[in-house]
Each structure stands twice: as C-alpha cells, then as structure tokens.
Amino acid sequence: MGLKENALYLGEVRHARYRPRTHRFTYRVFSAFLNVDDIDHDRLNLKLLSIDRFNLFSFRRRDHGAKKAGAEDGKLRPFIEGLLAEAGLAAPEQIHILCYLRMFGFAFNPLTVYYCRSAGRLTAMVYEVRNTFGDDHIYVVPLNGANADRPLLHHRDKLMHVSPFIGMQATYHFSAAVPDDNLRLVIRETQDNQPLLIASFVGQRETLTDAALFKAFIKHPLMTVKVLVAIHFEAAKLFMKGVPFIKRPQPPQSRHSI
C-alpha cells in the first residue's frame, strides 16, 4: 500500500546528541509523501493544497532540487532521473518525495527525501540536505534493487556544513524503508567511528485528502514556522551548554554526490 497513493505522515522528529554534551529533543510534525508525477503534472486535485500557487498548503518547485538546479519548468522526475543516470541507474517506475509543505507560503525543509522504486523494490534513495545559511547538497544512494519491505542501511560521508556545532569529519548512516501504514527514517551521524548524533522521524499514515490537511492544520497551525524557530532554539541551548561553535566552511562545488 505504501506507494499507491499520496499521504501525510503525522508523528515525531527526535534528536539525541551524545558528544561533547548530551542533548535531546522531540517535536511533533507532519510530512507529505507525494508522487512526483502528480506534482509535475499538477494533478493532486485538492482544494487546500496547490502546486506553485498560494494556498493554506502549497508545494513550491523552487524549494527543491530541479528548480534550484536551473531547470526552467522545475519538474522533479527529469531532475531525479538525471541524477540516477549519473549513477548508472535506469529511470524508476515510481518516485515519491517526502517533505514539509508550505503553510501560508512558508516552509523550511532541512531534509527532503526521494524514494525511487521499480518492480516493488527500491533502486535508490536521494537525500536533499539544507542548512540555514542557504546551502544545499544532494546525496544519491543506489540500492541495487533492494527489498523495499525491510529497513535498508546505507551511508555517505558528510560533504556540506549543516550544524555550527558539528564538524565536517563525519559520516551519515541512513536506515530507511518504503513507507506504508507507518514511516520510519533514521539517520545516525558518527565521527571517528564513534556515535555523535541520531535523528529520526516516525509517523503514521493518513491518506492525503482535504479533510486530512485541515486536521493537520488544526493540530499543527504553526508547524512550518516552528521548524525554523526550533532549529535556532536548540542551537542556542547547545551554545549555552558550552558546545564549541564551528565556523561555516565553503560549501562543496558540486550540488550533488553519488
């Protein structure tokens, strides 16, 4: 059922930091899980959610990889297919994007995830990471047709500065599976092969309807603002705990890595 229809996932984002000071937090959020073909062809057919138009909820192409890469139409499928082609992968049958929607025209997505699947199996994951300085980097991870029904473990070296309290000598360890009634995405960050931080999103599925969107809005009316405020609030607490501040280095020359 996981990739048959568009959905919302309502749940919790959790972070736990282990070094050099312990720090934990949990926030309730919701994410959209959308077929990119429905976005590219503007066929979501919802009153409360628009593509590239102002609404209570909106999806703006310029927030994501294709438009940022200079594609005039900003379509997501050809952009992701191009990244996969560089990795030697064929175009997948289905591509779904997991992200925060704009609410009243505002959103900040620290992480956007693309699930690429063919013949019932994941062929790739694509992670689009952003920081509050305006930088972004896309990590393309081929998965060689792995079984989509169990968590898949994969890793990438960190190539872009994200937090001013974590250096660049780090590795991301991802654990992901195709969402179904439940979604679980876990990212472990290590330095020198030692655990540094674990971040996760666990959510429960609701079919994407106007009623589900309105319900999510009532429960989380300021969520998209809360995301950015929470980032700075938690950063202030790390600073107060004496965690060393790391100056932002230059971003990588390439916007993506394979």
C-alpha positions as MATLAB code, in Angstrom:
seq = 'MGLKENALYLGEVRHARYRPRTHRFTYRVFSAFLNVDDIDHDRLNLKLLSIDRFNLFSFRRRDHGAKKAGAEDGKLRPFIEGLLAEAGLAAPEQIHILCYLRMFGFAFNPLTVYYCRSAGRLTAMVYEVRNTFGDDHIYVVPLNGANADRPLLHHRDKLMHVSPFIGMQATYHFSAAVPDDNLRLVIRETQDNQPLLIASFVGQRETLTDAALFKAFIKHPLMTVKVLVAIHFEAAKLFMKGVPFIKRPQPPQSRHSI';
ca = [
       0.000    0.000    0.000;
       2.896    2.333    0.683;
       3.341    3.781   -2.814;
      -0.193    3.518   -4.181;
      -1.456    6.913   -3.068;
      -0.301   10.243   -1.732;
      -0.294   10.637    2.026;
       0.523   12.640    5.104;
       2.640   11.140    7.871;
       1.977   12.570   11.325;
       4.497   11.796   14.019;
       7.614   12.924   15.845;
      11.071   14.168   14.973;
      13.629   13.165   17.598;
      17.273   14.138   18.014;
      19.730   12.737   20.530;
      23.287   14.042   20.706;
      25.973   12.145   22.611;
      29.130   14.264   22.380;
      30.660   16.507   23.635;
      27.476   17.267   25.626;
      24.300   15.218   25.708;
      21.277   16.952   24.227;
      17.838   15.601   23.297;
      14.616   16.975   21.905;
      11.328   15.798   20.384;
       8.857   17.753   18.247;
       5.541   16.704   16.750;
       5.399   17.343   12.995;
       3.855   16.007    9.798;
       5.323   15.399    6.348;
       3.802   14.947    2.909;
       4.588   11.860    0.829;
       3.820   12.657   -2.817;
       4.212   11.018   -6.210;
       6.413   13.404   -8.201;
       4.391   12.711  -11.363;
       1.324   14.131   -9.628;
       3.364   17.225   -8.758;
       4.918   17.606  -12.218;
       1.502   17.375  -13.900;
      -0.405   19.286  -11.197;
      -2.947   16.535  -10.606;
      -3.267   16.398   -6.830;
      -6.826   17.769   -7.203;
      -7.096   19.216   -3.710;
      -8.712   22.454   -2.586;
      -6.314   23.117    0.312;
      -3.055   22.192   -1.460;
      -1.750   23.907   -4.596;
       1.329   23.494   -6.780;
       3.260   26.765   -7.202;
       0.277   28.829   -6.049;
      -0.562   30.362   -2.690;
      -2.929   28.335   -0.534;
      -3.288   27.118    3.019;
      -0.805   24.423    1.906;
       1.418   24.641   -1.149;
       4.258   22.802   -2.821;
       6.746   25.177   -4.469;
       9.068   23.705   -7.081;
      11.708   26.322   -6.321;
      12.106   24.812   -2.843;
      13.526   21.615   -4.309;
      16.315   20.308   -6.487;
      15.093   20.781  -10.040;
      14.328   24.493   -9.848;
      17.414   25.173   -7.771;
      19.481   23.438  -10.463;
      18.200   25.886  -13.068;
      15.545   23.768  -14.781;
      13.025   26.237  -16.172;
       9.963   24.095  -15.560;
      11.270   22.769  -12.244;
       9.923   19.294  -12.906;
      11.135   16.758  -10.394;
      11.098   13.487  -12.345;
      13.601   14.500  -15.066;
      15.846   16.047  -12.424;
      15.927   12.893  -10.283;
      16.253   10.668  -13.362;
      19.294   12.720  -14.402;
      20.940   12.172  -11.025;
      20.227    8.450  -11.188;
      21.598    8.249  -14.740;
      24.909    9.634  -13.447;
      24.917    6.722  -11.011;
      24.287    4.271  -13.849;
      20.667    3.617  -12.873;
      17.642    3.354  -15.137;
      14.631    5.599  -14.641;
      12.490    4.204  -11.811;
       8.837    3.379  -12.219;
       7.867    5.464   -9.209;
       9.463    8.409   -7.422;
       7.969    9.778   -4.219;
       9.104   12.841   -2.315;
       8.933   13.163    1.477;
       8.972   16.791    2.625;
       7.276   19.558    4.574;
       4.627   21.511    2.689;
       4.463   25.268    2.795;
       1.801   26.654    5.114;
       0.570   30.157    4.269;
       3.515   30.336    1.852;
       6.297   29.434    4.307;
       8.369   26.306    4.883;
      11.919   25.234    5.608;
      12.960   21.681    4.738;
      16.179   20.606    6.491;
      15.854   17.290    4.656;
      13.897   16.206    1.590;
      13.902   12.504    0.725;
      13.143   10.873   -2.630;
      12.177    7.182   -2.716;
      12.877    5.588   -6.130;
      11.261    2.224   -6.816;
      10.815   -0.261   -9.670;
       9.159   -3.697   -9.668;
       8.386   -3.370   -5.977;
      11.989   -2.734   -4.968;
      13.913    0.367   -4.006;
      16.530    1.206   -6.622;
      17.796    4.397   -4.976;
      17.332    6.928   -2.214;
      18.071   10.602   -2.782;
      18.644   12.898    0.212;
      18.469   16.669   -0.292;
      20.029   18.346    2.760;
      19.754   22.078    3.520;
      21.227   24.366    6.130;
      20.028   27.708    7.457;
      22.800   29.513    5.561;
      21.097   28.819    2.222;
      23.352   25.941    1.132;
      22.106   22.562   -0.025;
      23.612   19.250   -1.107;
      22.077   16.133   -2.633;
      23.321   12.654   -1.735;
      22.409    9.984   -4.318;
      22.465    6.421   -2.963;
      21.987    3.485   -5.390;
      20.409    0.489   -3.677;
      20.645   -2.161   -6.406;
      17.011   -3.189   -6.330;
      16.939   -3.942   -2.621;
      13.836   -5.375   -0.988;
      11.585   -2.458   -0.070;
       9.847   -4.210    2.833;
      12.703   -4.031    5.325;
      14.928   -1.176    6.540;
      17.864   -0.576    4.228;
      21.180    0.530    5.689;
      23.446    2.820    3.668;
      25.951    5.563    4.407;
      27.587    8.640    2.910;
      30.440   10.865    4.047;
      29.283   14.316    5.102;
      30.121   16.867    2.388;
      28.253   20.015    3.451;
      28.212   22.015    6.676;
      24.843   21.718    8.408;
      25.128   22.495   12.118;
      27.591   25.036   13.555;
      28.134   22.534   16.376;
      29.248   19.565   14.254;
      32.387   19.462   12.133;
      32.805   18.144    8.606;
      34.690   14.957    9.515;
      31.546   12.897    9.882;
      29.553   10.143    8.209;
      25.793    9.761    7.787;
      24.334    6.274    8.304;
      20.808    6.029    6.900;
      18.128    3.472    7.715;
      15.036    3.666    5.515;
      12.257    1.572    4.013;
       9.336    2.365    1.746;
       6.636    3.941    3.934;
       3.400    2.022    4.404;
       0.959    2.472    7.282;
       3.976    3.662    9.253;
       7.109    5.543    8.279;
      10.467    5.297    9.993;
      13.550    7.169    8.823;
      16.695    7.142   10.975;
      19.983    8.969   10.410;
      22.957    8.241   12.633;
      25.926   10.592   12.425;
      29.355    9.375   13.506;
      32.796   10.928   13.945;
      35.897    8.738   14.092;
      33.592    5.705   14.053;
      32.003    6.867   17.306;
      28.303    7.787   17.650;
      27.712   11.522   17.688;
      24.042   12.095   16.934;
      20.910   10.185   15.983;
      17.937   11.832   14.278;
      14.682   10.125   13.372;
      11.205   10.719   12.043;
       8.490    8.205   12.873;
       4.989    8.830   11.575;
       1.600    7.248   10.933;
      -0.090    7.417    7.575;
      -3.189    9.376    6.615;
      -4.421    9.366    3.029;
      -3.929   12.816    1.510;
      -7.328   14.489    1.411;
      -8.588   17.980    2.143;
     -10.009   16.666    5.410;
      -6.612   15.233    6.413;
      -4.890   18.510    5.525;
      -7.363   20.539    7.561;
      -6.979   18.173   10.505;
      -3.176   18.507   10.299;
      -3.500   22.292   10.197;
      -5.700   22.350   13.305;
      -3.204   20.163   15.184;
      -0.092   21.987   13.926;
      -1.123   25.514   12.822;
       2.392   26.977   13.096;
       4.431   23.902   12.248;
       6.483   25.304    9.380;
       7.465   28.332   11.457;
       8.145   26.049   14.416;
      10.684   24.044   12.393;
      12.936   27.053   11.825;
      12.392   28.505   15.301;
      13.204   25.131   16.871;
      16.475   24.864   14.935;
      17.684   28.170   16.371;
      16.256   27.473   19.832;
      18.066   24.134   20.108;
      21.243   25.741   18.740;
      21.055   28.358   21.494;
      20.786   25.611   24.105;
      23.854   23.850   22.681;
      25.745   27.134   22.855;
      24.688   27.592   26.487;
      25.940   24.071   27.228;
      29.375   25.082   26.004;
      29.456   23.045   22.789;
      32.163   24.618   20.576;
      30.892   26.782   17.710;
      32.308   25.795   14.309;
      32.652   28.412   11.595;
      30.862   27.647    8.348;
      33.283   26.425    5.657;
      32.769   26.962    1.946;
      30.053   24.690    0.516;
      31.101   21.953   -1.930;
      31.482   22.999   -5.563;
      29.032   20.361   -6.752;
      25.442   20.344   -5.509;
      25.274   16.568   -5.590;
      27.365   13.489   -4.933;
      26.963    9.849   -5.897;
];
